[in-house]
Amino acid sequence: MPAPIALTAGEPSGIGPDLCLAVASMARAWPLVCLADRELLTVRARRLQLQLQFSEYRIGGQISHAAGTLSVLHQPLPAACVAGRLELGNARQVLALIDRAVDGCLSGEFAAMVTAPVQKSLINQAGVPFSGHTEYIAERTHAPRAVMLLTARELRVALATTHLPLRAVSDALSIDGLLQTLQILSHDLRRYWRLAQPRIAVCGLNPHAGEDGHLGDEELRVIRPAIEQAQAAGIAVDGPWPADTLFVPGRLAGYDAVLAMYHDQGLPVLKHVGFGHAVNVTLGLPIVRTSVDHGTALDLAGSGRADPGSLIAAIDLAAQMAARQEPV
């Protein structure tokens, strides 16, 4: 039996537990362990009128793939949890779930980790600087650089910067940083998607990709030199292209992935194409990590209206990536 995938339940007051229970209601091809408070899952399942059997996870033990079953690695909540109502006392337990999954992946106990959404603001209020799963897991795994990539259908969009204020993006871009990002993106597209020579398009930062320096010079100073160095290293990449025309379907057909300069440059297009079924992937890690493409949706928690499509897709992709972890 292959090592199981670790599924962290995320913010306990959000839809993460609901989504985990929805997955438990389905048969699964890969063994799955949910990291969560077992009592929380029991109460939420009762509220959602789901008939599920929970089993205690033991390392090396049998894990049922059958619909209606879920193996649970119990991580107790320190404070009572009410669906839709944030509780500051539970913020650090959310991080404990991530830590346990990362440790298990690094040791080989887990084949991959899949994360349900967390409430970043609550974690920061608890006194832990936290900009997102991507940065946190990169630090925990000592990855020199992690790359956020979202994928929906045939569209893949990676980000040169992640969770930054817009005014900080320009200063965060560097030739070396972009080159490393392109190297990671090309390498992991070959490794996990089996693309022999991934074709990557790079967005400019400014409108019209800077208009030859008349609308900003980042393209001339940073982005184009990074692309040229990547090309010299054998990476099939070109640009920088104006983002408003790069995402036209006819143009996209020539590429396997797009590198956008900042979060809201590339992700609105991708989420328009596949919101609710897209997957967030962290590249450049020594482990496999995928996630959903949405937030905690507190207003939907416990309602039975949360769509598990993105989590199902994230688990399927994690299983695919886990099967392809050998280096290229």
VOZAMAR-629719 format. One record per residue: x, y, z of N, C-alpha, C in turn. Coordinates in steps of 0.05 Angstrom, whole numbers, always signed. Layout:
BEGIN
R   n_c1   n_c2   n_c3  ca_c1  ca_c2  ca_c3   c_c1   c_c2   c_c3
R      X      Y      Z      X      Y      Z      X      Y      Z
...
REM end
This chain:
BEGIN
R   n_c1   n_c2   n_c3  ca_c1  ca_c2  ca_c3   c_c1   c_c2   c_c3
R    +17    -24     +0     +0     +0     +0    +18    +25     +0
R    +12    +44    -17    +28    +68    -18    +24    +84     +8
R    +44   +101    +13    +41   +119    +36    +17   +137    +32
R     +2   +144    +53    -22   +160    +50    -16   +189    +44
R    -37   +203    +34    -36   +232    +31    -48   +244    +56
R    -34   +264    +67    -43   +279    +90    -61   +302    +82
R    -85   +303    +93   -104   +324    +87   -109   +341   +112
R    -99   +366   +112   -104   +383   +135   -131   +397   +133
R   -146   +398   +154   -174   +407   +154   -176   +438   +153
R   -153   +452   +157   -154   +481   +155   -168   +495   +179
R   -178   +519   +173   -192   +534   +194   -217   +519   +203
R   -218   +511   +229   -241   +494   +238   -268   +507   +236
R   -269   +534   +237   -295   +548   +235   -304   +552   +206
R   -287   +546   +187   -293   +550   +159   -304   +525   +146
R   -302   +524   +119   -313   +502   +104   -293   +478   +102
R   -268   +482   +112   -249   +460   +109   -259   +433   +120
R   -270   +432   +145   -281   +407   +154   -303   +396   +137
R   -321   +414   +127   -343   +405   +110   -332   +391    +85
R   -311   +403    +73   -299   +392    +48   -286   +365    +54
R   -272   +363    +76   -260   +337    +83   -282   +315    +87
R   -304   +323    +98   -326   +303   +102   -339   +296    +75
R   -340   +316    +57   -351   +310    +30   -333   +289    +16
R   -307   +293    +18   -288   +274     +6   -291   +246    +19
R   -295   +246    +46   -299   +220    +60   -323   +205    +50
R   -342   +220    +39   -367   +207    +29   -363   +193     +3
R   -339   +196     -9   -333   +185    -36   -312   +163    -33
R   -312   +144    -51   -291   +125    -53   -266   +139    -64
R   -242   +130    -55   -217   +143    -62   -197   +123    -73
R   -182   +132    -93   -162   +114   -105   -136   +112    -89
R   -131   +133    -72   -106   +135    -57   -113   +137    -28
R    -98   +123    -10   -103   +125    +19   -100   +154    +29
R   -119   +162    +46   -120   +190    +55   -123   +190    +85
R   -108   +209    +98   -110   +213   +127   -118   +242   +131
R   -139   +247   +147   -147   +274   +153   -136   +283   +180
R   -122   +305   +180   -111   +316   +204   -131   +337   +215
R   -144   +330   +237   -166   +348   +247   -173   +338   +275
R   -190   +354   +288   -202   +347   +313   -225   +327   +307
R   -224   +303   +317   -244   +283   +311   -271   +291   +320
R   -273   +304   +343   -299   +312   +353   -311   +334   +335
R   -295   +352   +325   -304   +372   +306   -316   +359   +282
R   -302   +339   +271   -312   +325   +247   -339   +310   +254
R   -340   +299   +277   -365   +284   +285   -388   +303   +287
R   -384   +326   +300   -406   +345   +303   -414   +357   +276
R   -395   +363   +259   -401   +375   +233   -415   +355   +215
R   -406   +329   +217   -420   +309   +201   -449   +305   +209
R   -454   +307   +235   -481   +305   +245   -498   +328   +235
R   -486   +352   +235   -500   +376   +225   -506   +374   +196
R   -488   +362   +181   -491   +359   +152   -507   +333   +144
R   -515   +318   +165   -530   +294   +161   -515   +274   +143
R   -489   +270   +150   -473   +251   +135   -467   +227   +153
R   -471   +203   +143   -466   +179   +158   -438   +169   +151
R   -419   +175   +169   -391   +169   +164   -380   +153   +187
R   -360   +136   +181   -345   +121   +201   -317   +132   +203
R   -309   +141   +227   -282   +151   +230   -265   +130   +244
R   -240   +126   +233   -222   +107   +246   -197   +122   +254
R   -184   +112   +275   -160   +126   +285   -136   +118   +268
R   -122   +139   +259    -98   +134   +242    -75   +123   +259
R    -62   +102   +249    -38    +92   +261    -17    +88   +238
R     +7    +97   +244    +28    +94   +223    +31    +65   +215
R    +30    +61   +189    +32    +33   +178     +7    +17   +179
R    -15    +28   +191    -40    +13   +193    -56    +14   +167
R    -75     -3   +165    -93     -3   +142   -110    +22   +141
R   -114    +32   +117   -131    +56   +113   -152    +50    +92
R   -177    +52   +100   -199    +46    +82   -201    +67    +60
R   -206    +57    +35   -211    +75    +13   -241    +78     +8
R   -257    +64    +23   -286    +61    +17   -301    +87    +23
R   -322    +92     +7   -340   +114    +12   -352   +111    +40
R   -354   +134    +54   -366   +134    +81   -347   +128   +103
R   -321   +127    +97   -301   +122   +117   -279   +144   +116
R   -266   +149   +139   -245   +169   +139   -226   +162   +162
R   -200   +160   +155   -179   +157   +175   -172   +184   +186
R   -171   +187   +212   -167   +213   +225   -143   +212   +243
R   -124   +231   +239   -102   +236   +257   -112   +258   +276
R   -120   +250   +300   -134   +269   +318   -115   +290   +328
R   -122   +315   +324   -108   +338   +334   -128   +355   +349
R   -130   +354   +375   -152   +367   +390   -150   +397   +388
R   -174   +409   +387   -176   +438   +387   -174   +448   +416
R   -160   +470   +421   -159   +480   +449   -184   +495   +457
R   -200   +505   +438   -224   +520   +445   -248   +509   +429
R   -271   +514   +440   -296   +506   +426   -298   +519   +399
R   -310   +504   +380   -311   +514   +352   -340   +515   +344
R   -348   +538   +333   -375   +542   +322   -372   +549   +292
R   -386   +534   +275   -384   +539   +246   -390   +568   +240
R   -373   +580   +225   -377   +608   +216   -368   +629   +235
R   -358   +621   +259   -350   +641   +279   -320   +636   +287
R   -303   +654   +279   -274   +650   +285   -268   +651   +314
R   -249   +634   +322   -241   +632   +350   -210   +634   +351
R   -200   +657   +362   -172   +662   +363   -156   +640   +377
R   -168   +627   +396   -155   +606   +411   -148   +582   +395
R   -159   +579   +371   -154   +556   +354   -133   +561   +332
R   -123   +586   +330   -106   +593   +308    -81   +576   +307
R    -68   +572   +330    -43   +558   +330    -47   +528   +324
R    -71   +517   +330    -76   +489   +323    -76   +486   +293
R    -85   +506   +279    -85   +505   +249    -57   +502   +239
R    -38   +516   +251    -10   +514   +243     +1   +487   +251
R     -8   +476   +274     +1   +450   +283     -6   +428   +263
R    -29   +431   +250    -37   +411   +230    -17   +412   +206
R    -11   +437   +198     +8   +440   +175    +35   +428   +183
R    +45   +435   +207    +71   +425   +216    +72   +394   +216
R    +50   +382   +226    +50   +353   +228    +50   +340   +200
R    +36   +352   +181    +35   +342   +154    +62   +345   +141
R    +75   +368   +145   +101   +373   +133   +121   +353   +144
R   +121   +349   +170   +140   +331   +183   +136   +302   +172
R   +110   +295   +168   +104   +268   +158   +113   +265   +129
R   +111   +286   +113   +120   +284    +85   +150   +283    +84
R   +164   +298   +100   +193   +298   +100   +205   +271   +109
R   +191   +257   +127   +200   +232   +137   +193   +208   +119
R   +175   +213   +100   +165   +191    +83   +140   +178    +94
R   +130   +187   +117   +105   +176   +128    +82   +182   +109
R    +81   +206    +98    +60   +214    +79    +73   +218    +51
R    +57   +211    +31    +67   +214     +3    +64   +243     -6
R    +45   +258     +5    +40   +285     -3    +22   +298    +18
R    +19   +324    +16     +0   +338    +34    -19   +355    +17
R    -44   +356    +26    -65   +372    +13    -76   +389    +36
R    -79   +415    +30    -88   +433    +52   -115   +446    +45
R   -133   +445    +65   -157   +460    +64   -151   +489    +72
R   -168   +508    +66   -161   +536    +70   -159   +544    +99
R   -141   +564   +104   -138   +575   +131   -145   +604   +131
R   -150   +616   +154   -156   +644   +157   -131   +659   +164
R   -117   +670   +145    -91   +682   +149    -93   +705   +170
R   -114   +720   +169   -116   +743   +188   -117   +733   +216
R   -130   +711   +222   -132   +701   +249   -105   +691   +259
R    -90   +679   +242    -63   +669   +250    -45   +693   +257
R    -47   +714   +241    -32   +738   +247    -41   +751   +273
R    -67   +751   +278    -77   +762   +303    -67   +746   +327
R    -62   +720   +323    -51   +703   +345    -22   +708   +350
R    -10   +726   +335    +18   +733   +340    +38   +718   +323
R    +29   +704   +302    +47   +689   +285    +47   +703   +257
R    +69   +714   +249    +70   +726   +222    +65   +704   +201
R    +44   +708   +185    +36   +687   +166    +25   +700   +141
R    +38   +696   +119    +28   +708    +94    +15   +687    +76
R    +18   +661    +83     +4   +640    +68    +18   +613    +71
R     +3   +592    +62    +14   +565    +62    +41   +564    +47
R    +41   +576    +24    +65   +574     +6    +90   +582    +20
R    +90   +606    +32   +114   +616    +45   +120   +600    +71
R    +99   +593    +85   +103   +579   +111   +115   +551   +106
R   +105   +537    +87   +115   +510    +81   +143   +511    +69
R   +148   +531    +53   +175   +534    +42   +195   +538    +65
R   +188   +554    +84   +207   +559   +107   +210   +533   +123
R   +187   +519   +128   +189   +494   +144   +205   +472   +131
R   +206   +472   +104   +221   +452    +89   +248   +461    +80
R   +255   +486    +88   +281   +498    +81   +285   +499    +51
R   +264   +504    +36   +266   +507     +7   +277   +534     +1
R   +298   +536    -16   +309   +562    -23   +289   +581    -36
R   +271   +570    -52   +251   +586    -65   +227   +568    -71
R   +203   +577    -65   +179   +563    -72   +164   +579    -93
R   +150   +565   -111   +135   +578   -132   +106   +570   -130
R    +88   +590   -128    +60   +584   -128    +50   +581   -157
R    +37   +559   -162    +25   +554   -188     -4   +545   -184
R    -22   +557   -200    -50   +548   -200    -56   +536   -227
R    -71   +514   -227    -77   +501   -252   -107   +495   -254
R   -118   +499   -277   -146   +493   -283   -148   +484   -312
R   -157   +460   -315   -158   +448   -342   -130   +449   -354
R   -126   +462   -378   -100   +463   -390    -84   +488   -383
R    -96   +506   -367    -83   +531   -360    -67   +528   -335
R    -42   +537   -336    -25   +537   -312    -13   +565   -309
R    -16   +577   -286     -6   +604   -281    +11   +603   -256
R    +37   +610   -259    +55   +612   -236    +59   +641   -230
R    +68   +646   -205    +71   +674   -195   +100   +679   -188
R   +110   +702   -198   +137   +711   -191   +138   +721   -162
R   +116   +734   -153   +113   +743   -125    +86   +732   -116
R    +83   +729    -90    +58   +718    -80    +42   +738    -64
R    +43   +735    -38    +25   +752    -21    +40   +777    -12
R    +40   +797    -30    +53   +822    -25    +34   +845    -31
R    +37   +868    -17    +22   +892    -25    +32   +899    -53
R    +14   +911    -69    +21   +917    -97    +45   +936    -98
R    +47   +955    -80    +69   +974    -81    +96   +961    -76
R    +97   +936    -65   +122   +923    -59   +131   +904    -81
R   +114   +900   -102   +120   +880   -122   +145   +887   -138
R   +147   +912   -147   +170   +920   -164   +196   +915   -149
R   +198   +923   -124   +223   +919   -109   +229   +890   -104
R   +209   +873   -105   +213   +845    -99   +224   +829   -124
R   +222   +842   -147   +231   +828   -172   +261   +832   -176
R   +275   +811   -182   +303   +812   -188   +309   +793   -211
R   +332   +798   -224   +340   +780   -246   +345   +752   -235
R   +360   +750   -213   +366   +723   -202   +341   +709   -192
R   +323   +724   -179   +298   +713   -169   +281   +702   -192
R   +277   +718   -213   +261   +708   -236   +274   +685   -249
R   +300   +685   -252   +314   +662   -264   +309   +637   -248
R   +312   +639   -221   +307   +615   -204   +278   +605   -207
R   +260   +624   -208   +232   +617   -211   +227   +602   -237
R   +238   +612   -259   +236   +599   -285   +249   +571   -285
R   +271   +568   -271   +284   +542   -270   +267   +522   -254
R   +256   +531   -232   +238   +513   -216   +213   +506   -233
R   +201   +526   -245   +177   +521   -261   +182   +501   -283
R   +203   +505   -298   +210   +487   -320   +215   +459   -310
R   +232   +457   -289   +239   +431   -278   +214   +416   -268
R   +197   +429   -253   +174   +415   -241   +152   +409   -261
R   +150   +425   -282   +132   +418   -304   +141   +393   -318
R   +167   +390   -321   +177   +365   -333   +173   +341   -313
R   +178   +346   -288   +177   +325   -269   +149   +315   -263
R   +131   +333   -259   +104   +325   -250    +83   +324   -272
R    +88   +338   -294    +68   +337   -316    +80   +323   -340
R   +104   +314   -338   +117   +298   -359   +118   +314   -386
R   +123   +339   -385   +127   +356   -409   +156   +356   -416
R   +163   +346   -440   +191   +343   -447   +206   +370   -448
R   +193   +390   -459   +205   +417   -460   +183   +437   -455
R   +178   +444   -430   +155   +462   -424   +160   +489   -437
R   +138   +500   -448   +139   +526   -461   +126   +546   -442
R   +142   +567   -434   +133   +586   -414   +132   +614   -426
R   +110   +627   -421   +107   +655   -428   +108   +672   -403
R   +122   +695   -405   +125   +713   -382   +111   +739   -386
R    +95   +747   -367    +81   +772   -368   +100   +795   -361
R    +95   +818   -373   +108   +842   -363    +95   +851   -337
R   +108   +870   -324    +96   +881   -299    +77   +904   -305
R    +85   +921   -324    +70   +946   -329    +50   +943   -352
R    +31   +961   -355    +13   +961   -378    +30   +961   -404
R    +21   +945   -423    +34   +943   -449    +63   +934   -446
R    +69   +919   -425    +96   +909   -419   +116   +932   -419
R   +107   +956   -410   +125   +978   -406   +129   +997   -430
R   +119   +989   -453   +121  +1006   -477   +150  +1015   -481
R   +169   +995   -481   +197  +1001   -485   +208  +1022   -466
R   +198  +1021   -441   +208  +1038   -420   +193  +1063   -416
R   +173  +1069   -432   +157  +1093   -429   +136  +1091   -407
R   +128  +1065   -400   +109  +1061   -379   +121  +1045   -356
R   +146  +1048   -352   +160  +1032   -331   +183  +1017   -343
R   +204  +1014   -327   +229  +1002   -338   +235   +974   -327
R   +217   +963   -311   +223   +936   -299   +227   +915   -321
R   +212   +917   -343   +216   +898   -365   +244   +899   -376
R   +255   +923   -380   +282   +927   -391   +303   +920   -371
R   +300   +927   -346   +321   +924   -326   +322   +896   -314
R   +299   +883   -311   +297   +859   -295   +286   +835   -311
R   +262   +839   -322   +247   +816   -333   +260   +805   -358
R   +267   +823   -377   +279   +813   -402   +306   +801   -398
R   +324   +813   -382   +350   +800   -376   +347   +772   -363
R   +327   +769   -345   +322   +742   -333   +313   +722   -354
R   +296   +731   -372   +287   +713   -394   +311   +705   -412
R   +328   +724   -418   +351   +718   -435   +370   +698   -422
R   +374   +701   -396   +391   +682   -382   +378   +654   -380
R   +352   +654   -377   +338   +628   -377   +339   +614   -404
R   +336   +630   -425   +339   +619   -452   +367   +608   -457
R   +387   +622   -447   +415   +613   -450   +419   +587   -435
R   +403   +582   -414   +405   +557   -398   +388   +535   -410
R   +375   +540   -433   +360   +519   -446   +331   +517   -439
R   +320   +537   -425   +292   +538   -419   +276   +551   -441
R   +254   +538   -449   +237   +549   -471   +219   +570   -460
R   +228   +595   -459   +213   +616   -447   +215   +641   -465
R   +194   +657   -466   +196   +683   -480   +178   +703   -467
R   +181   +728   -476   +167   +751   -465   +187   +773   -461
R   +181   +793   -445   +155   +796   -430   +133   +806   -449
R   +109   +794   -444    +85   +800   -460    +66   +817   -443
R    +51   +835   -456    +30   +849   -442     +9   +829   -431
R     +3   +831   -406    -15   +811   -394    -43   +812   -405
R    -52   +836   -415    -79   +838   -424    -84   +823   -451
R    -62   +818   -466    -66   +803   -491    -54   +774   -489
R    -36   +769   -470    -25   +743   -467    -45   +722   -462
R    -66   +729   -446    -86   +709   -438   -108   +705   -459
R   -105   +716   -483   -124   +710   -505   -120   +681   -512
R   -141   +665   -516   -138   +637   -520   -119   +629   -543
R   -121   +644   -565   -103   +637   -587    -74   +640   -580
R    -67   +660   -564    -39   +663   -555    -31   +642   -535
R    -49   +635   -517    -43   +616   -496    -37   +588   -507
R    -49   +582   -530    -47   +555   -542    -18   +548   -547
R     +0   +567   -549    +28   +561   -555    +44   +556   -530
R    +32   +556   -506    +47   +554   -481    +36   +533   -463
R    +54   +522   -446    +46   +503   -425    +41   +517   -398
R    +52   +541   -394    +49   +555   -369    +55   +585   -374
R    +43   +601   -357    +48   +630   -357    +60   +638   -330
R    +80   +655   -331    +91   +666   -306    +82   +695   -304
R    +64   +700   -284    +54   +727   -279    +72   +740   -257
R    +73   +766   -258    +90   +780   -239    +79   +783   -211
R    +52   +783   -209    +40   +786   -182    +13   +772   -181
R     +4   +768   -157    -20   +752   -151    -44   +758   -168
R    -52   +783   -168    -77   +791   -182    -73   +797   -211
R    -49   +793   -222    -45   +795   -250    -54   +770   -265
R    -47   +747   -253    -53   +721   -267    -76   +706   -256
R    -82   +708   -230   -101   +690   -219   -130   +697   -225
R   -138   +722   -230   -166   +727   -238   -173   +712   -264
R   -154   +711   -283   -160   +697   -308   -163   +667   -302
R   -145   +656   -287   -147   +627   -281   -172   +620   -266
R   -180   +637   -247   -204   +630   -231   -229   +635   -247
R   -228   +653   -266   -251   +655   -284   -255   +630   -300
R   -233   +617   -308   -234   +593   -324   -243   +569   -307
R   -233   +567   -282   -238   +542   -267   -243   +545   -238
R   -255   +567   -229   -259   +570   -200   -276   +548   -189
R   -267   +537   -166   -281   +515   -154   -271   +488   -163
R   -254   +488   -183   -242   +463   -193   -213   +466   -199
R   -202   +490   -194   -173   +495   -198   -158   +485   -173
R   -132   +481   -177   -115   +471   -155    -91   +490   -152
R    -84   +495   -127    -61   +511   -120    -38   +491   -114
R    -16   +494   -127     +7   +475   -124    +32   +492   -116
R    +47   +481    -97    +72   +494    -90    +95   +479   -102
R   +109   +492   -121   +132   +479   -134   +158   +488   -120
R   +179   +472   -124   +205   +479   -113   +209   +468    -85
R   +191   +451    -75   +193   +440    -48   +205   +412    -50
R   +216   +401    -28   +224   +373    -27   +201   +354    -22
R   +177   +365    -20   +153   +348    -16   +131   +357    -36
R   +110   +341    -38    +87   +348    -55    +66   +362    -38
R    +58   +386    -47    +36   +400    -33    +17   +413    -53
R     -9   +407    -49    -29   +420    -65    -51   +431    -46
R    -68   +447    -58    -89   +460    -41   -112   +468    -58
R   -133   +478    -45   -156   +488    -59   -151   +516    -70
R   -169   +525    -87   -166   +552   -100   -183   +573    -87
R   -192   +569    -62   -211   +587    -50   -205   +590    -20
R   -220   +608     -7   -216   +613    +21   -234   +598    +39
R   -236   +607    +64   -250   +592    +85   -281   +594    +83
R   -291   +614    +69   -320   +616    +64   -336   +612    +90
R   -331   +628   +109   -344   +625   +136   -375   +625   +133
R   -385   +640   +114   -414   +641   +111   -427   +615   +102
R   -410   +597    +90   -420   +571    +81   -415   +549   +100
R   -399   +553   +121   -391   +532   +139   -415   +519   +152
R   -417   +493   +151   -439   +478   +163   -465   +479   +149
R   -465   +492   +125   -491   +495   +110   -496   +472    +91
R   -476   +457    +84   -479   +436    +64   -477   +447    +35
R   -472   +473    +32   -471   +484     +5   -442   +488     -5
R   -422   +480    +10   -394   +483     +1   -388   +463    -21
R   -376   +472    -42   -369   +455    -65   -342   +442    -61
R   -341   +415    -60   -315   +402    -55   -298   +398    -80
R   -307   +409   -103   -293   +404   -128   -264   +410   -128
R   -256   +433   -117   -228   +440   -117   -212   +422    -99
R   -222   +414    -76   -208   +395    -59   -205   +368    -72
R   -225   +359    -85   -223   +333    -99   -201   +334   -120
R   -201   +356   -135   -181   +360   -156   -153   +361   -143
R   -151   +375   -120   -125   +377   -107   -115   +350    -97
R   -132   +333    -87   -124   +306    -79   -116   +290   -103
R   -131   +291   -124   -124   +276   -148    -97   +284   -159
R    -92   +311   -160    -66   +320   -170    -43   +312   -151
R    -48   +314   -125    -27   +306   -106    -20   +277   -110
R    -40   +260   -115    -34   +231   -120    -18   +228   -145
R    -25   +243   -166    -10   +241   -191    +19   +250   -187
R    +22   +272   -173    +49   +282   -168    +65   +263   -150
R    +52   +252   -130    +66   +233   -112    +76   +209   -128
R    +61   +200   -148    +70   +178   -164    +93   +184   -183
R    +98   +211   -186   +119   +220   -205   +141   +235   -190
R   +147   +228   -166   +166   +244   -150   +195   +239   -158
R   +200   +218   -174   +228   +213   -181   +239   +237   -197
R   +264   +244   -192   +276   +267   -206   +278   +262   -236
R   +278   +285   -251   +282   +284   -280   +309   +295   -287
REM end
